[in-house]
């Protein structure tokens, strides 16, 4: 068989691909037709592999930070996308946990971009507002938990900004959130925003206006830790009841042994729950974000 050696060169340089044809495949008594057929087979394999490898070499996840507005408040977003792709693509809008935009959400955005999505991390607190846990972040988060109209305004600003991007298919946007960001994602549905899917990962489920559950327009996936001490069993029960009353399309998955923040690095991390929740989310996206 042919041996193809791919050499990755500096960024944006044309890839170098070497082809070796082992001589043991060609005997001295082989006729011209047989030799030609073998060479043709080698070259077909070579050309196909060259295109695949060249595409992999040139594809790169691009990221950038940018400002956008909600009223008079400047917010800071983060975007990630594969620059080898063109045209409108499905999008994933990510809302961060209670400290605001962090590497956890940035890395998630990069992972989504590698899968072909355009991913944006939205901002709730405002540019430069990154409170330290637990005291400062608890106070900052509390402002929005108590003022859901303000939270919804920040969520809508992020959604509208993302939907207006030239490379995003506005009809194929999933909204997800971690912890406090899970609340933000649910508020997107309660506000009636036209999301294609909503996912909350170890999110806070409380809702002062249960009747607004009727506004969900998309499937909702809740990925919850069975041992989450932040979200009480009563809160889970009330959430499920309001979603049932609204006839919402809800899937609620509970992971045994998982606590609040099970996808985040540190002593709350649960590898099994993190892996399975990622898989469950991808399964929903295949259903709701496919062209």
C-alpha positions as a Markdown table, in Angstrom:
| # | Residue | x | y | z |
|---|---|---|---|---|
| 1 | Unk | 0.0 | 0.0 | 0.0 |
| 2 | Unk | 1.0 | 3.6 | -0.4 |
| 3 | Unk | 2.4 | 5.5 | 2.6 |
| 4 | Unk | 1.3 | 9.1 | 3.0 |
| 5 | Unk | 3.2 | 11.3 | 5.3 |
| 6 | Unk | 1.5 | 14.6 | 6.3 |
| 7 | Unk | 3.8 | 17.4 | 7.6 |
| 8 | Unk | 2.1 | 20.2 | 9.4 |
| 9 | Unk | 3.9 | 23.5 | 8.6 |
| 10 | Unk | 3.6 | 26.9 | 10.3 |
| 11 | Unk | 0.1 | 28.4 | 10.4 |
| 12 | Unk | -1.5 | 29.1 | 7.1 |
| 13 | Unk | 1.5 | 27.6 | 5.1 |
| 14 | Unk | 0.4 | 25.1 | 2.5 |
| 15 | Unk | 0.5 | 21.6 | 4.0 |
| 16 | Unk | 3.4 | 19.3 | 2.7 |
| 17 | Unk | 2.4 | 15.8 | 1.9 |
| 18 | Unk | 4.9 | 13.1 | 0.8 |
| 19 | Unk | 4.0 | 9.9 | -1.0 |
| 20 | Unk | 6.0 | 6.7 | -0.8 |
| 21 | Unk | 5.3 | 3.8 | -3.2 |
| 22 | Unk | 6.9 | 0.6 | -1.8 |
| 23 | Unk | 8.7 | -1.2 | -4.6 |
| 24 | Unk | 7.7 | -4.6 | -3.3 |
| 25 | Unk | 4.3 | -4.0 | -4.8 |
| 26 | Unk | 5.8 | -4.0 | -8.3 |
| 27 | Unk | 7.5 | -7.2 | -9.7 |
| 28 | Unk | 9.8 | -7.3 | -12.7 |
| 29 | Unk | 7.4 | -9.5 | -14.6 |
| 30 | Unk | 4.3 | -7.3 | -14.0 |
| 31 | Unk | 2.7 | -6.1 | -17.2 |
| 32 | Unk | 2.1 | -2.5 | -17.9 |
| 33 | Unk | -1.6 | -2.7 | -17.4 |
| 34 | Unk | -1.3 | -4.2 | -13.9 |
| 35 | Unk | 1.3 | -1.6 | -12.9 |
| 36 | Unk | -0.9 | 1.2 | -14.2 |
| 37 | Unk | -3.9 | -0.1 | -12.2 |
| 38 | Unk | -1.8 | -0.2 | -9.0 |
| 39 | Unk | -0.4 | 3.2 | -9.5 |
| 40 | Unk | -3.9 | 4.6 | -10.2 |
| 41 | Unk | -5.2 | 3.0 | -6.9 |
| 42 | Unk | -2.3 | 4.6 | -5.0 |
| 43 | Unk | -2.9 | 8.0 | -6.5 |
| 44 | Unk | -6.6 | 7.9 | -5.8 |
| 45 | Unk | -5.9 | 7.2 | -2.1 |
| 46 | Unk | -3.2 | 9.8 | -2.1 |
| 47 | Unk | -5.4 | 12.6 | -3.6 |
| 48 | Unk | -8.4 | 11.8 | -1.3 |
| 49 | Unk | -6.2 | 11.8 | 1.8 |
| 50 | Unk | -4.4 | 15.0 | 0.7 |
| 51 | Unk | -7.7 | 16.9 | 0.5 |
| 52 | Unk | -8.8 | 15.6 | 3.9 |
| 53 | Unk | -5.5 | 16.4 | 5.5 |
| 54 | Unk | -5.2 | 19.8 | 3.9 |
| 55 | Unk | -8.7 | 20.7 | 5.2 |
| 56 | Unk | -7.8 | 19.7 | 8.7 |
| 57 | Unk | -4.5 | 21.7 | 8.5 |
| 58 | Unk | -6.2 | 24.9 | 7.4 |
| 59 | Unk | -9.3 | 24.7 | 9.7 |
| 60 | Unk | -8.8 | 26.7 | 12.8 |
| 61 | Unk | -11.0 | 27.9 | 15.6 |
| 62 | Unk | -11.0 | 31.6 | 15.8 |
| 63 | Unk | -12.0 | 33.5 | 18.9 |
| 64 | Unk | -12.6 | 37.2 | 19.7 |
| 65 | Unk | -14.1 | 39.4 | 22.4 |
| 66 | Unk | -16.4 | 42.2 | 21.5 |
| 67 | Unk | -18.7 | 44.7 | 23.1 |
| 68 | Unk | -22.5 | 45.0 | 22.7 |
| 69 | Unk | -25.2 | 46.9 | 24.5 |
| 70 | Unk | -28.3 | 46.5 | 26.6 |
| 71 | Unk | -29.7 | 50.0 | 27.0 |
| 72 | Unk | -26.9 | 52.1 | 28.4 |
| 73 | Unk | -25.0 | 49.1 | 29.7 |
| 74 | Unk | -21.9 | 47.9 | 27.8 |
| 75 | Unk | -21.6 | 44.1 | 27.8 |
| 76 | Unk | -18.7 | 41.9 | 26.7 |
| 77 | Unk | -19.2 | 38.9 | 24.5 |
| 78 | Unk | -16.9 | 36.1 | 23.4 |
| 79 | Unk | -17.3 | 34.4 | 20.0 |
| 80 | Unk | -15.7 | 31.2 | 18.7 |
| 81 | Unk | -16.1 | 29.7 | 15.2 |
| 82 | Unk | -14.3 | 27.5 | 12.7 |
| 83 | Unk | -12.9 | 29.8 | 10.0 |
| 84 | Unk | -12.7 | 27.0 | 7.4 |
| 85 | Unk | -16.5 | 27.0 | 7.2 |
| 86 | Unk | -18.6 | 29.4 | 5.2 |
| 87 | Unk | -22.2 | 30.4 | 5.2 |
| 88 | Unk | -24.8 | 30.4 | 8.0 |
| 89 | Unk | -24.4 | 27.8 | 10.7 |
| 90 | Unk | -26.3 | 26.7 | 13.8 |
| 91 | Unk | -25.3 | 28.7 | 16.9 |
| 92 | Unk | -24.9 | 28.0 | 20.6 |
| 93 | Unk | -25.5 | 30.9 | 23.0 |
| 94 | Unk | -23.8 | 30.3 | 26.4 |
| 95 | Unk | -24.6 | 32.0 | 29.7 |
| 96 | Unk | -22.0 | 31.8 | 32.4 |
| 97 | Unk | -22.1 | 30.9 | 36.0 |
| 98 | Unk | -22.2 | 33.4 | 38.9 |
| 99 | Unk | -18.7 | 34.9 | 38.5 |
| 100 | Unk | -19.5 | 36.0 | 34.9 |
| 101 | Unk | -17.6 | 35.0 | 31.8 |
| 102 | Unk | -14.7 | 32.7 | 32.6 |
| 103 | Unk | -12.4 | 30.2 | 31.0 |
| 104 | Unk | -15.0 | 27.5 | 31.6 |
| 105 | Unk | -17.4 | 29.1 | 29.2 |
| 106 | Unk | -14.7 | 30.1 | 26.7 |
| 107 | Unk | -13.5 | 26.5 | 26.5 |
| 108 | Unk | -17.0 | 25.3 | 26.0 |
| 109 | Unk | -17.4 | 27.8 | 23.1 |
| 110 | Unk | -14.2 | 26.5 | 21.5 |
| 111 | Unk | -15.5 | 22.9 | 21.8 |
| 112 | Unk | -18.7 | 23.8 | 20.1 |
| 113 | Unk | -16.8 | 25.6 | 17.3 |
| 114 | Unk | -14.8 | 22.4 | 16.7 |
| 115 | Unk | -18.1 | 20.7 | 16.1 |
| 116 | Unk | -19.1 | 23.2 | 13.5 |
| 117 | Unk | -21.3 | 25.6 | 15.5 |
| 118 | Unk | -20.8 | 29.3 | 16.0 |
| 119 | Unk | -20.7 | 29.8 | 19.7 |
| 120 | Unk | -21.1 | 33.0 | 21.8 |
| 121 | Unk | -20.6 | 33.5 | 25.5 |
| 122 | Unk | -23.0 | 36.2 | 26.6 |
| 123 | Unk | -22.6 | 38.7 | 29.4 |
| 124 | Unk | -25.2 | 39.4 | 32.1 |
| 125 | Unk | -23.4 | 41.6 | 34.6 |
| 126 | Unk | -21.6 | 44.2 | 32.3 |
| 127 | Unk | -18.2 | 44.6 | 30.9 |
| 128 | Unk | -15.5 | 44.2 | 33.5 |
| 129 | Unk | -17.9 | 43.1 | 36.2 |
| 130 | Unk | -16.4 | 39.7 | 37.3 |
| 131 | Unk | -17.2 | 39.2 | 41.0 |
| 132 | Unk | -15.2 | 36.8 | 43.2 |
| 133 | Unk | -17.0 | 33.9 | 44.8 |
| 134 | Unk | -18.7 | 33.4 | 47.0 |
| 135 | Unk | -19.6 | 36.7 | 48.6 |
| 136 | Unk | -19.3 | 39.2 | 45.7 |
| 137 | Unk | -20.6 | 36.8 | 43.1 |
| 138 | Unk | -23.5 | 35.9 | 45.4 |
| 139 | Unk | -24.5 | 39.6 | 45.8 |
| 140 | Unk | -24.2 | 40.3 | 42.0 |
| 141 | Unk | -26.2 | 37.2 | 41.0 |
| 142 | Unk | -28.8 | 38.1 | 43.6 |
| 143 | Unk | -29.5 | 41.4 | 41.8 |
| 144 | Unk | -30.7 | 39.5 | 38.7 |
| 145 | Unk | -32.4 | 36.7 | 40.5 |
| 146 | Unk | -34.6 | 39.3 | 42.3 |
| 147 | Unk | -35.1 | 41.4 | 39.1 |
| 148 | Unk | -36.1 | 38.9 | 36.4 |
| 149 | Unk | -37.2 | 41.6 | 33.9 |
| 150 | Unk | -33.6 | 43.0 | 34.0 |
| 151 | Unk | -32.2 | 39.5 | 33.6 |
| 152 | Unk | -34.5 | 38.8 | 30.6 |
| 153 | Unk | -33.4 | 42.1 | 29.1 |
| 154 | Unk | -29.7 | 41.1 | 29.3 |
| 155 | Unk | -30.6 | 37.6 | 27.9 |
| 156 | Unk | -32.5 | 39.1 | 25.0 |
| 157 | Unk | -29.7 | 41.5 | 24.2 |
| 158 | Unk | -27.3 | 38.6 | 23.9 |
| 159 | Unk | -29.7 | 36.6 | 21.8 |
| 160 | Unk | -30.5 | 39.4 | 19.4 |
| 161 | Unk | -26.8 | 40.3 | 19.0 |
| 162 | Unk | -25.9 | 36.7 | 18.3 |
| 163 | Unk | -28.8 | 36.2 | 15.9 |
| 164 | Unk | -27.8 | 39.2 | 13.8 |
| 165 | Unk | -24.4 | 37.7 | 12.9 |
| 166 | Unk | -23.9 | 37.0 | 9.2 |
| 167 | Unk | -22.6 | 33.5 | 9.9 |
| 168 | Unk | -25.4 | 32.4 | 12.3 |
| 169 | Unk | -28.6 | 30.8 | 11.2 |
| 170 | Unk | -31.0 | 32.7 | 13.5 |
| 171 | Unk | -33.6 | 29.9 | 13.3 |
| 172 | Unk | -31.1 | 27.4 | 14.7 |
| 173 | Unk | -29.8 | 28.8 | 17.9 |
| 174 | Unk | -29.6 | 26.8 | 21.1 |
| 175 | Unk | -29.4 | 28.6 | 24.4 |
| 176 | Unk | -27.5 | 27.0 | 27.3 |
| 177 | Unk | -26.3 | 28.0 | 30.7 |
| 178 | Unk | -24.2 | 26.8 | 33.7 |
| 179 | Unk | -25.5 | 27.3 | 37.2 |
| 180 | Unk | -26.8 | 30.9 | 37.3 |
| 181 | Unk | -26.4 | 30.9 | 33.5 |
| 182 | Unk | -28.9 | 28.0 | 33.6 |
| 183 | Unk | -31.5 | 30.4 | 35.0 |
| 184 | Unk | -30.6 | 32.8 | 32.3 |
| 185 | Unk | -31.2 | 30.1 | 29.6 |
| 186 | Unk | -34.6 | 29.3 | 31.1 |
| 187 | Unk | -35.5 | 32.9 | 31.2 |
| 188 | Unk | -34.9 | 33.0 | 27.4 |
| 189 | Unk | -37.7 | 30.4 | 27.1 |
| 190 | Unk | -40.0 | 32.1 | 29.6 |
| 191 | Unk | -39.5 | 35.4 | 27.6 |
| 192 | Unk | -40.6 | 33.5 | 24.5 |
| 193 | Unk | -37.4 | 34.0 | 22.6 |
| 194 | Unk | -37.3 | 31.8 | 19.4 |
| 195 | Unk | -34.6 | 29.4 | 20.5 |
| 196 | Unk | -34.3 | 26.0 | 18.8 |
| 197 | Unk | -33.3 | 24.3 | 22.1 |
| 198 | Unk | -32.7 | 25.3 | 25.7 |
| 199 | Unk | -30.3 | 23.5 | 28.0 |
| 200 | Unk | -29.4 | 24.1 | 31.6 |
| 201 | Unk | -26.4 | 22.4 | 33.3 |
| 202 | Unk | -26.6 | 22.3 | 37.1 |
| 203 | Unk | -28.8 | 25.4 | 36.8 |
| 204 | Unk | -31.0 | 27.2 | 39.3 |
| 205 | Unk | -34.6 | 26.4 | 38.4 |
| 206 | Unk | -36.6 | 28.8 | 40.6 |
| 207 | Unk | -39.2 | 30.9 | 38.8 |
| 208 | Unk | -41.3 | 33.7 | 40.4 |
| 209 | Unk | -43.7 | 33.7 | 37.4 |
| 210 | Unk | -44.6 | 30.0 | 36.8 |
| 211 | Unk | -47.3 | 30.9 | 34.3 |
| 212 | Unk | -44.5 | 32.1 | 31.9 |
| 213 | Unk | -43.6 | 28.5 | 31.3 |
| 214 | Unk | -46.3 | 28.6 | 28.6 |
| 215 | Unk | -43.9 | 30.8 | 26.5 |
| 216 | Unk | -41.3 | 28.1 | 25.8 |
| 217 | Unk | -41.1 | 27.5 | 22.1 |
| 218 | Unk | -38.5 | 24.7 | 22.0 |
| 219 | Unk | -37.4 | 21.5 | 23.7 |
| 220 | Unk | -35.9 | 22.1 | 27.2 |
| 221 | Unk | -33.2 | 19.8 | 28.5 |
| 222 | Unk | -32.3 | 20.0 | 32.2 |
| 223 | Unk | -29.1 | 18.3 | 33.3 |
| 224 | Unk | -29.1 | 18.1 | 37.1 |
| 225 | Unk | -27.0 | 16.6 | 39.9 |
| 226 | Unk | -28.9 | 14.3 | 42.2 |
| 227 | Unk | -26.9 | 15.7 | 45.2 |
| 228 | Unk | -27.2 | 19.4 | 44.2 |
| 229 | Unk | -27.5 | 21.2 | 47.5 |
| 230 | Unk | -28.1 | 24.6 | 45.9 |
| 231 | Unk | -31.3 | 23.5 | 44.1 |
| 232 | Unk | -33.7 | 21.9 | 46.6 |
| 233 | Unk | -36.0 | 19.0 | 45.9 |
| 234 | Unk | -38.9 | 21.4 | 46.4 |
| 235 | Unk | -37.5 | 23.7 | 43.7 |
| 236 | Unk | -37.2 | 20.7 | 41.3 |
| 237 | Unk | -40.7 | 19.6 | 42.1 |
| 238 | Unk | -42.2 | 23.1 | 41.5 |
| 239 | Unk | -40.2 | 23.5 | 38.2 |
| 240 | Unk | -41.4 | 20.1 | 36.9 |
| 241 | Unk | -45.0 | 20.9 | 37.9 |
| 242 | Unk | -45.0 | 24.3 | 36.1 |
| 243 | Unk | -43.5 | 22.8 | 32.9 |
| 244 | Unk | -46.0 | 20.0 | 33.0 |
| 245 | Unk | -48.9 | 22.4 | 33.4 |
| 246 | Unk | -47.6 | 24.4 | 30.4 |
| 247 | Unk | -47.3 | 21.2 | 28.4 |
| 248 | Unk | -43.7 | 22.2 | 27.7 |
| 249 | Unk | -41.3 | 19.8 | 25.9 |
| 250 | Unk | -39.1 | 18.9 | 28.9 |
| 251 | Unk | -36.4 | 16.3 | 29.4 |
| 252 | Unk | -35.1 | 16.2 | 32.9 |
| 253 | Unk | -31.9 | 14.0 | 33.5 |
| 254 | Unk | -30.5 | 13.5 | 37.0 |
| 255 | Unk | -27.0 | 12.2 | 37.6 |
| 256 | Unk | -26.4 | 10.2 | 40.7 |
| 257 | Unk | -23.6 | 11.4 | 42.9 |
| 258 | Unk | -23.3 | 14.7 | 41.1 |
| 259 | Unk | -23.4 | 18.0 | 43.0 |
| 260 | Unk | -23.9 | 21.6 | 41.9 |
| 261 | Unk | -21.3 | 22.6 | 39.4 |
| 262 | Unk | -20.5 | 19.1 | 38.2 |
| 263 | Unk | -19.0 | 20.2 | 34.9 |
| 264 | Unk | -16.6 | 22.7 | 36.4 |
| 265 | Unk | -13.0 | 22.1 | 37.4 |
| 266 | Unk | -12.5 | 21.7 | 41.1 |
| 267 | Unk | -13.9 | 19.7 | 44.0 |
| 268 | Unk | -17.4 | 19.8 | 42.4 |
| 269 | Unk | -16.3 | 18.2 | 39.2 |
| 270 | Unk | -17.9 | 14.8 | 38.3 |
| 271 | Unk | -16.3 | 13.2 | 35.2 |
| 272 | Unk | -19.1 | 10.8 | 34.5 |
| 273 | Unk | -21.8 | 13.4 | 34.8 |
| 274 | Unk | -19.8 | 15.9 | 32.8 |
| 275 | Unk | -19.3 | 13.4 | 30.0 |
| 276 | Unk | -22.8 | 12.1 | 29.9 |
| 277 | Unk | -24.4 | 15.6 | 30.1 |
| 278 | Unk | -22.2 | 16.7 | 27.1 |
| 279 | Unk | -23.4 | 13.6 | 25.2 |
| 280 | Unk | -27.1 | 14.3 | 26.1 |
| 281 | Unk | -26.7 | 17.9 | 24.9 |
| 282 | Unk | -25.2 | 16.8 | 21.6 |
| 283 | Unk | -28.0 | 14.4 | 21.0 |
| 284 | Unk | -30.5 | 17.2 | 21.4 |
| 285 | Unk | -28.6 | 19.4 | 19.1 |
| 286 | Unk | -28.5 | 16.8 | 16.4 |
| 287 | Unk | -32.2 | 16.7 | 16.6 |
| 288 | Unk | -32.9 | 20.5 | 16.8 |
| 289 | Unk | -30.0 | 22.2 | 15.1 |
| 290 | Unk | -29.5 | 20.0 | 12.1 |
| 291 | Unk | -30.0 | 21.8 | 8.7 |
